[in-house]
Amino acid sequence: MKAAPLACAVLAAAAIQAAPAAVRHVAARTRTWTNVATVAPDGGYVLGNPNAKTRLIEYVSLTCPHCAVFAAAGWPGLEPYIRTGGLALEVRTAVRDRFDLAATLLARCQGPQRYFDTAALIFAHQQEWMAKASAWDATAPDPSTQPPADALIQSAQGAGLDTLLAARGYTPASIRACLSDKAAVAAVTAMANEAWDQRRIAGTPAFMINDVAIDVHDWPSLQPFVADAVK
């Protein structure tokens, strides 16, 4: 499955900033909002115009098969709405287990500009790495007997996430640093608590448009709501 191209152009942003004024002027005229990724106040990662009149919030679990299906169809489907600046997509994490936590921390580790492509890669290979995780977990050490960071690092390695993400520039040292980041763990945990304990979502993916819950779970069902909201 091809990774969703939502954030493919964001890496050009730094080069644009360093370009001569004339080049920056042309780039500004041709820029689309799919180049822009930011951090929301609650820690979610936002793709698109942060001041868009319509904000679609998606609660995501990287171990959720339905989320993987939505990423393959819905994320590319949202591009036309995001590109014009009328819609922003905010992804909030709703982790469910330690493998989900490890994958989420790694996807977020390089910041919002690279998150969407990295998450799409993790979703594209979800069946593969989750099968490895399940097989490894059968004989793995009890995580409660280990320091939390060590348990996360071993979980990522057991699932093969370290190998999968090597092509994205992740090294053993950067993975260890990412999974040992207590502030990042706290931010992801807080979002998960908000999703499950306060918002009480029924499952993932779950959606809100401008803070109003939408009781749909796939792109064909969600698309009419998005189209109506951005009119």
C-alpha positions in Angstrom: 0.0 0.0 0.0 1.3 3.4 -1.0 2.0 5.8 1.9 -0.4 8.7 1.9 1.3 11.8 0.5 -0.3 14.3 2.9 3.0 15.8 4.1 5.3 15.0 1.2 6.0 18.7 0.4 6.7 19.9 3.9 10.4 19.2 3.6 10.6 21.9 1.0 9.6 24.6 3.5 13.0 25.0 5.0 14.6 25.4 1.5 12.0 28.0 0.6 13.0 30.0 3.7 16.6 30.0 2.6 15.9 30.9 -1.1 16.2 34.4 -2.6 13.3 36.8 -2.2 12.1 36.3 -5.8 12.0 32.5 -5.4 10.2 32.9 -2.1 7.6 35.1 -3.8 6.9 32.5 -6.5 6.8 29.8 -3.8 4.3 31.8 -1.7 2.0 32.1 -4.7 2.1 28.3 -5.4 2.2 27.1 -1.8 -0.6 24.9 -0.6 -1.7 24.3 2.9 -0.7 20.6 2.7 2.9 22.0 3.2 2.0 23.2 6.7 2.1 21.1 9.8 1.8 22.5 13.4 1.2 21.4 17.0 -2.2 22.1 18.5 -2.4 23.4 22.1 -3.6 19.9 23.3 -0.6 18.2 21.6 -2.3 17.0 18.5 -0.6 17.4 15.1 -2.4 19.6 12.6 -2.0 19.5 8.9 -3.2 22.5 7.0 -4.2 26.1 7.9 -4.2 26.3 11.7 -6.8 29.0 11.4 -9.1 27.1 9.0 -12.8 27.7 9.6 -13.3 23.9 9.7 -11.2 21.6 11.8 -11.6 17.8 11.5 -10.3 16.0 14.5 -9.4 12.4 14.2 -8.6 10.1 17.1 -6.1 7.6 16.0 -4.6 4.3 17.2 -1.7 3.0 15.2 -2.6 -0.6 16.1 -6.2 -0.1 14.8 -6.9 -1.8 11.5 -9.8 0.6 10.8 -7.5 3.6 11.3 -5.1 2.0 8.7 -7.9 1.7 6.2 -8.9 5.3 6.8 -5.3 6.5 6.4 -5.1 4.8 3.1 -8.3 6.3 1.7 -9.3 9.2 3.9 -6.0 11.0 4.3 -5.5 11.4 0.5 -9.2 12.1 0.1 -8.9 15.1 2.5 -6.0 16.7 0.5 -8.2 18.8 -1.8 -10.0 20.3 1.3 -6.8 20.9 3.2 -4.9 22.4 0.2 -7.2 25.4 -0.1 -7.0 26.4 3.5 -10.6 25.7 4.4 -10.0 22.6 6.4 -7.4 21.5 8.9 -6.9 17.9 10.0 -5.8 17.5 13.6 -4.7 14.0 14.6 -5.0 13.2 18.3 -3.6 9.9 19.6 -5.7 7.4 21.4 -3.2 4.7 22.3 -4.4 1.3 23.5 -1.3 -0.7 24.5 2.5 -0.5 24.8 3.1 -1.4 21.1 0.7 1.4 20.1 2.5 3.8 22.5 5.9 2.9 21.1 4.7 3.3 17.5 3.0 6.6 18.3 6.0 8.1 20.1 8.2 7.1 17.1 5.7 8.5 14.6 5.6 11.8 16.5 9.3 11.9 17.3 10.5 13.9 14.3 7.8 16.5 14.7 4.5 17.4 12.9 6.1 18.0 9.5 7.2 14.4 9.2 4.5 12.8 11.3 1.9 12.1 8.6 4.2 10.4 6.2 5.7 8.3 9.0 2.4 7.4 10.4 1.2 6.4 6.9 4.3 4.1 6.6 3.5 2.5 9.9 -0.1 2.0 8.9 0.9 0.5 5.5 2.9 -2.2 7.3 0.6 -2.6 10.2 -0.2 -6.2 9.7 3.4 -7.1 9.3 4.8 -5.4 12.4 1.8 -6.3 14.6 2.3 -10.0 13.7 5.9 -9.7 14.8 4.8 -7.9 18.0 2.3 -10.7 18.8 4.9 -13.4 18.3 7.5 -11.6 20.3 5.1 -10.8 23.1 4.4 -14.5 23.7 7.9 -14.9 25.3 8.7 -11.3 26.1 9.7 -10.2 29.6 7.0 -8.8 31.8 7.1 -5.0 31.1 6.0 -4.2 34.6 9.4 -5.6 35.8 11.3 -3.2 33.6 12.0 0.5 33.5 9.2 2.0 31.3 11.7 3.3 28.7 13.4 -0.1 28.4 10.0 -1.8 28.0 9.1 0.5 25.2 12.4 0.1 23.4 12.2 -3.7 23.6 8.6 -3.6 22.4 9.6 -1.4 19.4 12.4 -3.8 18.6 10.2 -6.9 19.1 7.7 -5.5 16.6 10.4 -4.6 14.1 9.5 -0.9 14.2 13.2 0.0 14.4 13.9 -1.8 11.1 10.8 -0.4 9.4 11.7 3.2 10.4 15.4 3.0 9.5 14.5 4.4 6.0 13.0 7.4 7.7 16.3 8.3 9.3 15.7 6.6 12.7 18.8 5.1 14.3 19.1 3.0 17.5 20.2 6.1 19.4 17.4 8.3 18.1 14.8 5.5 18.9 16.2 5.2 22.4 16.0 9.0 22.9 12.5 9.2 21.5 11.1 6.4 23.6 12.9 7.7 26.7 11.4 11.2 26.4 9.2 11.5 29.5 7.5 14.7 28.3 6.5 13.0 25.0 5.1 10.0 26.9 3.2 12.4 29.2 1.7 14.3 26.2 0.6 11.1 24.4 -0.8 9.7 27.6 -2.8 12.8 28.3 -4.3 12.8 24.8 -5.2 9.1 25.3 -6.9 9.9 28.6 -8.8 12.7 27.1 -10.0 10.4 24.3 -11.0 7.4 26.4 -11.8 8.8 29.8 -13.1 12.3 29.2 -14.4 12.3 25.6 -15.3 8.6 25.9 -14.9 7.8 22.3 -16.4 4.4 21.4 -13.4 3.3 19.3 -11.0 4.5 16.6 -11.0 6.2 14.3 -13.3 8.7 15.9 -14.1 12.1 14.3 -15.2 15.5 15.3 -15.9 18.5 13.0 -15.5 21.8 14.9 -15.8 19.9 18.2 -19.0 18.2 17.2 -18.8 14.4 17.2 -19.6 12.7 13.9 -20.8 9.1 14.2 -19.0 7.6 11.2 -15.8 5.6 11.0 -14.8 5.4 7.3 -14.0 7.8 4.5 -17.1 7.2 2.3 -19.3 8.0 5.3 -17.2 11.0 6.5 -16.7 12.7 3.1 -20.2 14.2 2.8 -19.9 15.8 6.3 -16.5 17.3 5.3 -17.8 18.6 2.0 -20.8 20.2 3.7 -18.7 21.7 6.5 -16.3 23.5 4.1 -18.9 25.1 1.9 
